[in-house]
Structure formats: C-alpha cells, structure tokens
Amino acid sequence: MTVCINYLNGLFMDDHIIIANKNKFSNQNITAKGEARARVALTHPETLWFNTGTLCNIECVNCYIDSSPTNDALVYITADEVSYYLKQLITRNWQVREIGFTGGEPFMNPEMIEMARRSLAAGYEVLILTNAMLPMMRKHMRYGLTELNTAYPGKLTLRISLDHFNEEQHDTERGKGAFQKTLAGMNWLSDAGIRMAVAGRTIWGDTDSASRTGYSALFAEHGYDIDAQNPAATVLFPELDKTVEVPEITTACWGILNKDPSSLMCASSRMVVKRKGANKPAVLACTLLAYAPEFELGTSLQEAETDVALNHPHCAKFCVLGGASCSG
C-alpha cells in the first residue's frame, strides 16, 4: 500500500533527541521510496500574507516560528514594502481577496495600522492574527483599529490566538495570566464592534465537537459574536509535532485520499517575509515554513508563481492529512 496511508511509528534516537522521518523529505522530486513527490500549483491566489516580524511580547511553549521578545530573525516589514507587493498583485493579475498579517505579534510592528490601512484602501479584506494582549491594547493601536473599522466596515477581522477555552490549558502554553489578558483584549474588540475570529489548538486531545462546545460556551458567556461551529470563524489547528512520523505525499495520494491539491494553502496563498540582514523581502510558499530555504521562491510574486513540492513533514501532517488552512 502506498506510503501516503502507511503510518509508521518508528522514531530514531540521536543524542537523546527523538528524530522522526529519517531519510524522508530530502529530495524535491521523489520520496524515500522512489515514488514521485506530489506538487501543488498556485491555481487561485486568494490570500497574500505578510509576516510582520518574529518579535512577540510573549514566548509560547510550542510556537511554530519560535517567536519571542528577542527573536528578530524576521525583521519588521514596512508599509512601503507592503505597498510594493500590493502593486504586484495588480500587475500579475492575482485575484486576491484578502491580505493577512501574521508574526510574531503583528501589533509589535509600529507600522501595523498603516499596513492594514493601505491594504484596505486597495480594496482587500484584512485579517490580522494577534494575541490581543498589550501590543494591540496600546492607545494608538486601538485608535487606529477603530478608525479602520469605521472607514472600511465589514472588511477587517482580527483572529485571536486562544489556545483553549479553559484558562489553565491556555496559560500552560502562553504563561500565567495570558488568558485573562487576551479576554480583556477581546472584550475591547467586542465593545468596539470589530469582527473577531479565534484560533485554537488541538494539543490536549479534545474532540472537535468537545472543543467547539467549550468555545461556544465561552463566547456566549462573554457575548462574543463568534460562531464556534464555523471552522472559518473558530479554527482548530493540528499540532506541528516534529517527533511524529508522517508519510510523504506522492502523486498517487490525491486519488487514494480523495484530496484535491487545489484545496491546499500553497494553491491559494503566498507569504512575504523580511529576513534579518536581507536587502529586500522574499516570497515564501507557506506561512508555516519561514525558515525552510527550499520554500523560498524569490523576491517577486512572478517568481512565486512556481509549483511547490510537498517536501516537508508539515505538508503532510498539517495540510494534506490535517486539512488546515490559515485563511478564513
């Protein structure tokens, strides 16, 4: 049976560190078993992401991008750099619906409001991923968000990182007191009439139904207008566990799994980042793989129109088998 449905449980020990997927994901074109590796074409660009920088006000236990108050591997992108790529969207005829901002914590970037303003003014919806804590709650950020929401009604959404509907679990990941600080930010957003969504985690093994029931109760308790049953409004992300053995995705997997490659994130989105010391930003295939050089496609959107080889464990676990999407 093909490798795409053949889960292996064997892990390898190297200097007391568990290493999974040994000898896999090393060739762009073929798998470790010699089968043709699956590739995904950019068929319908819907979201252009900007990483605002990896600096964050907190340091989470399992942050996929290792954001922290000291990690500036990805530096602050500027409003002028965002405008440069917004213009390319037009020249390349990308029919993008949404501009997304992720980090780090986007509201650490002093130009966050201006970047959102230019994106909205260009006619795009804007999605900002945030922990809704102190950086967002600074007076000038709140003023800017209120102003943008008034000027562009229905076009601005903030997706709040709320790892669990239970305070204890959330604070285990983000630090004591984080849950209440995030709820304070959500209370302000709710009062200001700014649309919210939530990003949750599945690390605790709750069923999808139990998670959505828990979030639904929390939203009702606080009067948040968020639909816990809608996967676009309450996104429950699979975990990116590097110690888990995952299958490599082959061209045969699409039929076996009844999966349409156009449903993957790399068929509909790209992400712009600015690396520390770089002269200009770069365009990546995926929001999850900011540090994987093989997923850096160039500095222009034209270069980023190339197909993407599914040559990373996250491609299998998070996207193909996990069915995750970073957009709404």
FENHUGI-V933630 format. One record per helix or strand. SS is the DSSP state (hx for helix, st for strand). FROM is the first residue (numbers start at 0). TO is the last residue. If there is no record, write none. Layout:
{{SS;FROM;TO} {SS;FROM;TO}}
This chain:
{{hx;2;4} {st;11;13} {st;16;18} {st;29;29} {st;35;36} {st;38;39} {st;46;50} {st;54;54} {st;67;67} {st;73;73} {hx;78;90} {st;97;101} {hx;105;107} {hx;111;120} {st;124;129} {hx;133;136} {hx;138;150} {st;155;160} {hx;166;173} {hx;177;191} {st;194;200} {hx;207;221} {st;233;236} {st;249;249} {hx;252;255} {hx;260;262} {hx;264;266} {st;268;272} {st;274;274} {st;281;283} {hx;292;294} {st;295;297} {hx;302;304} {st;307;308} {hx;312;319}}
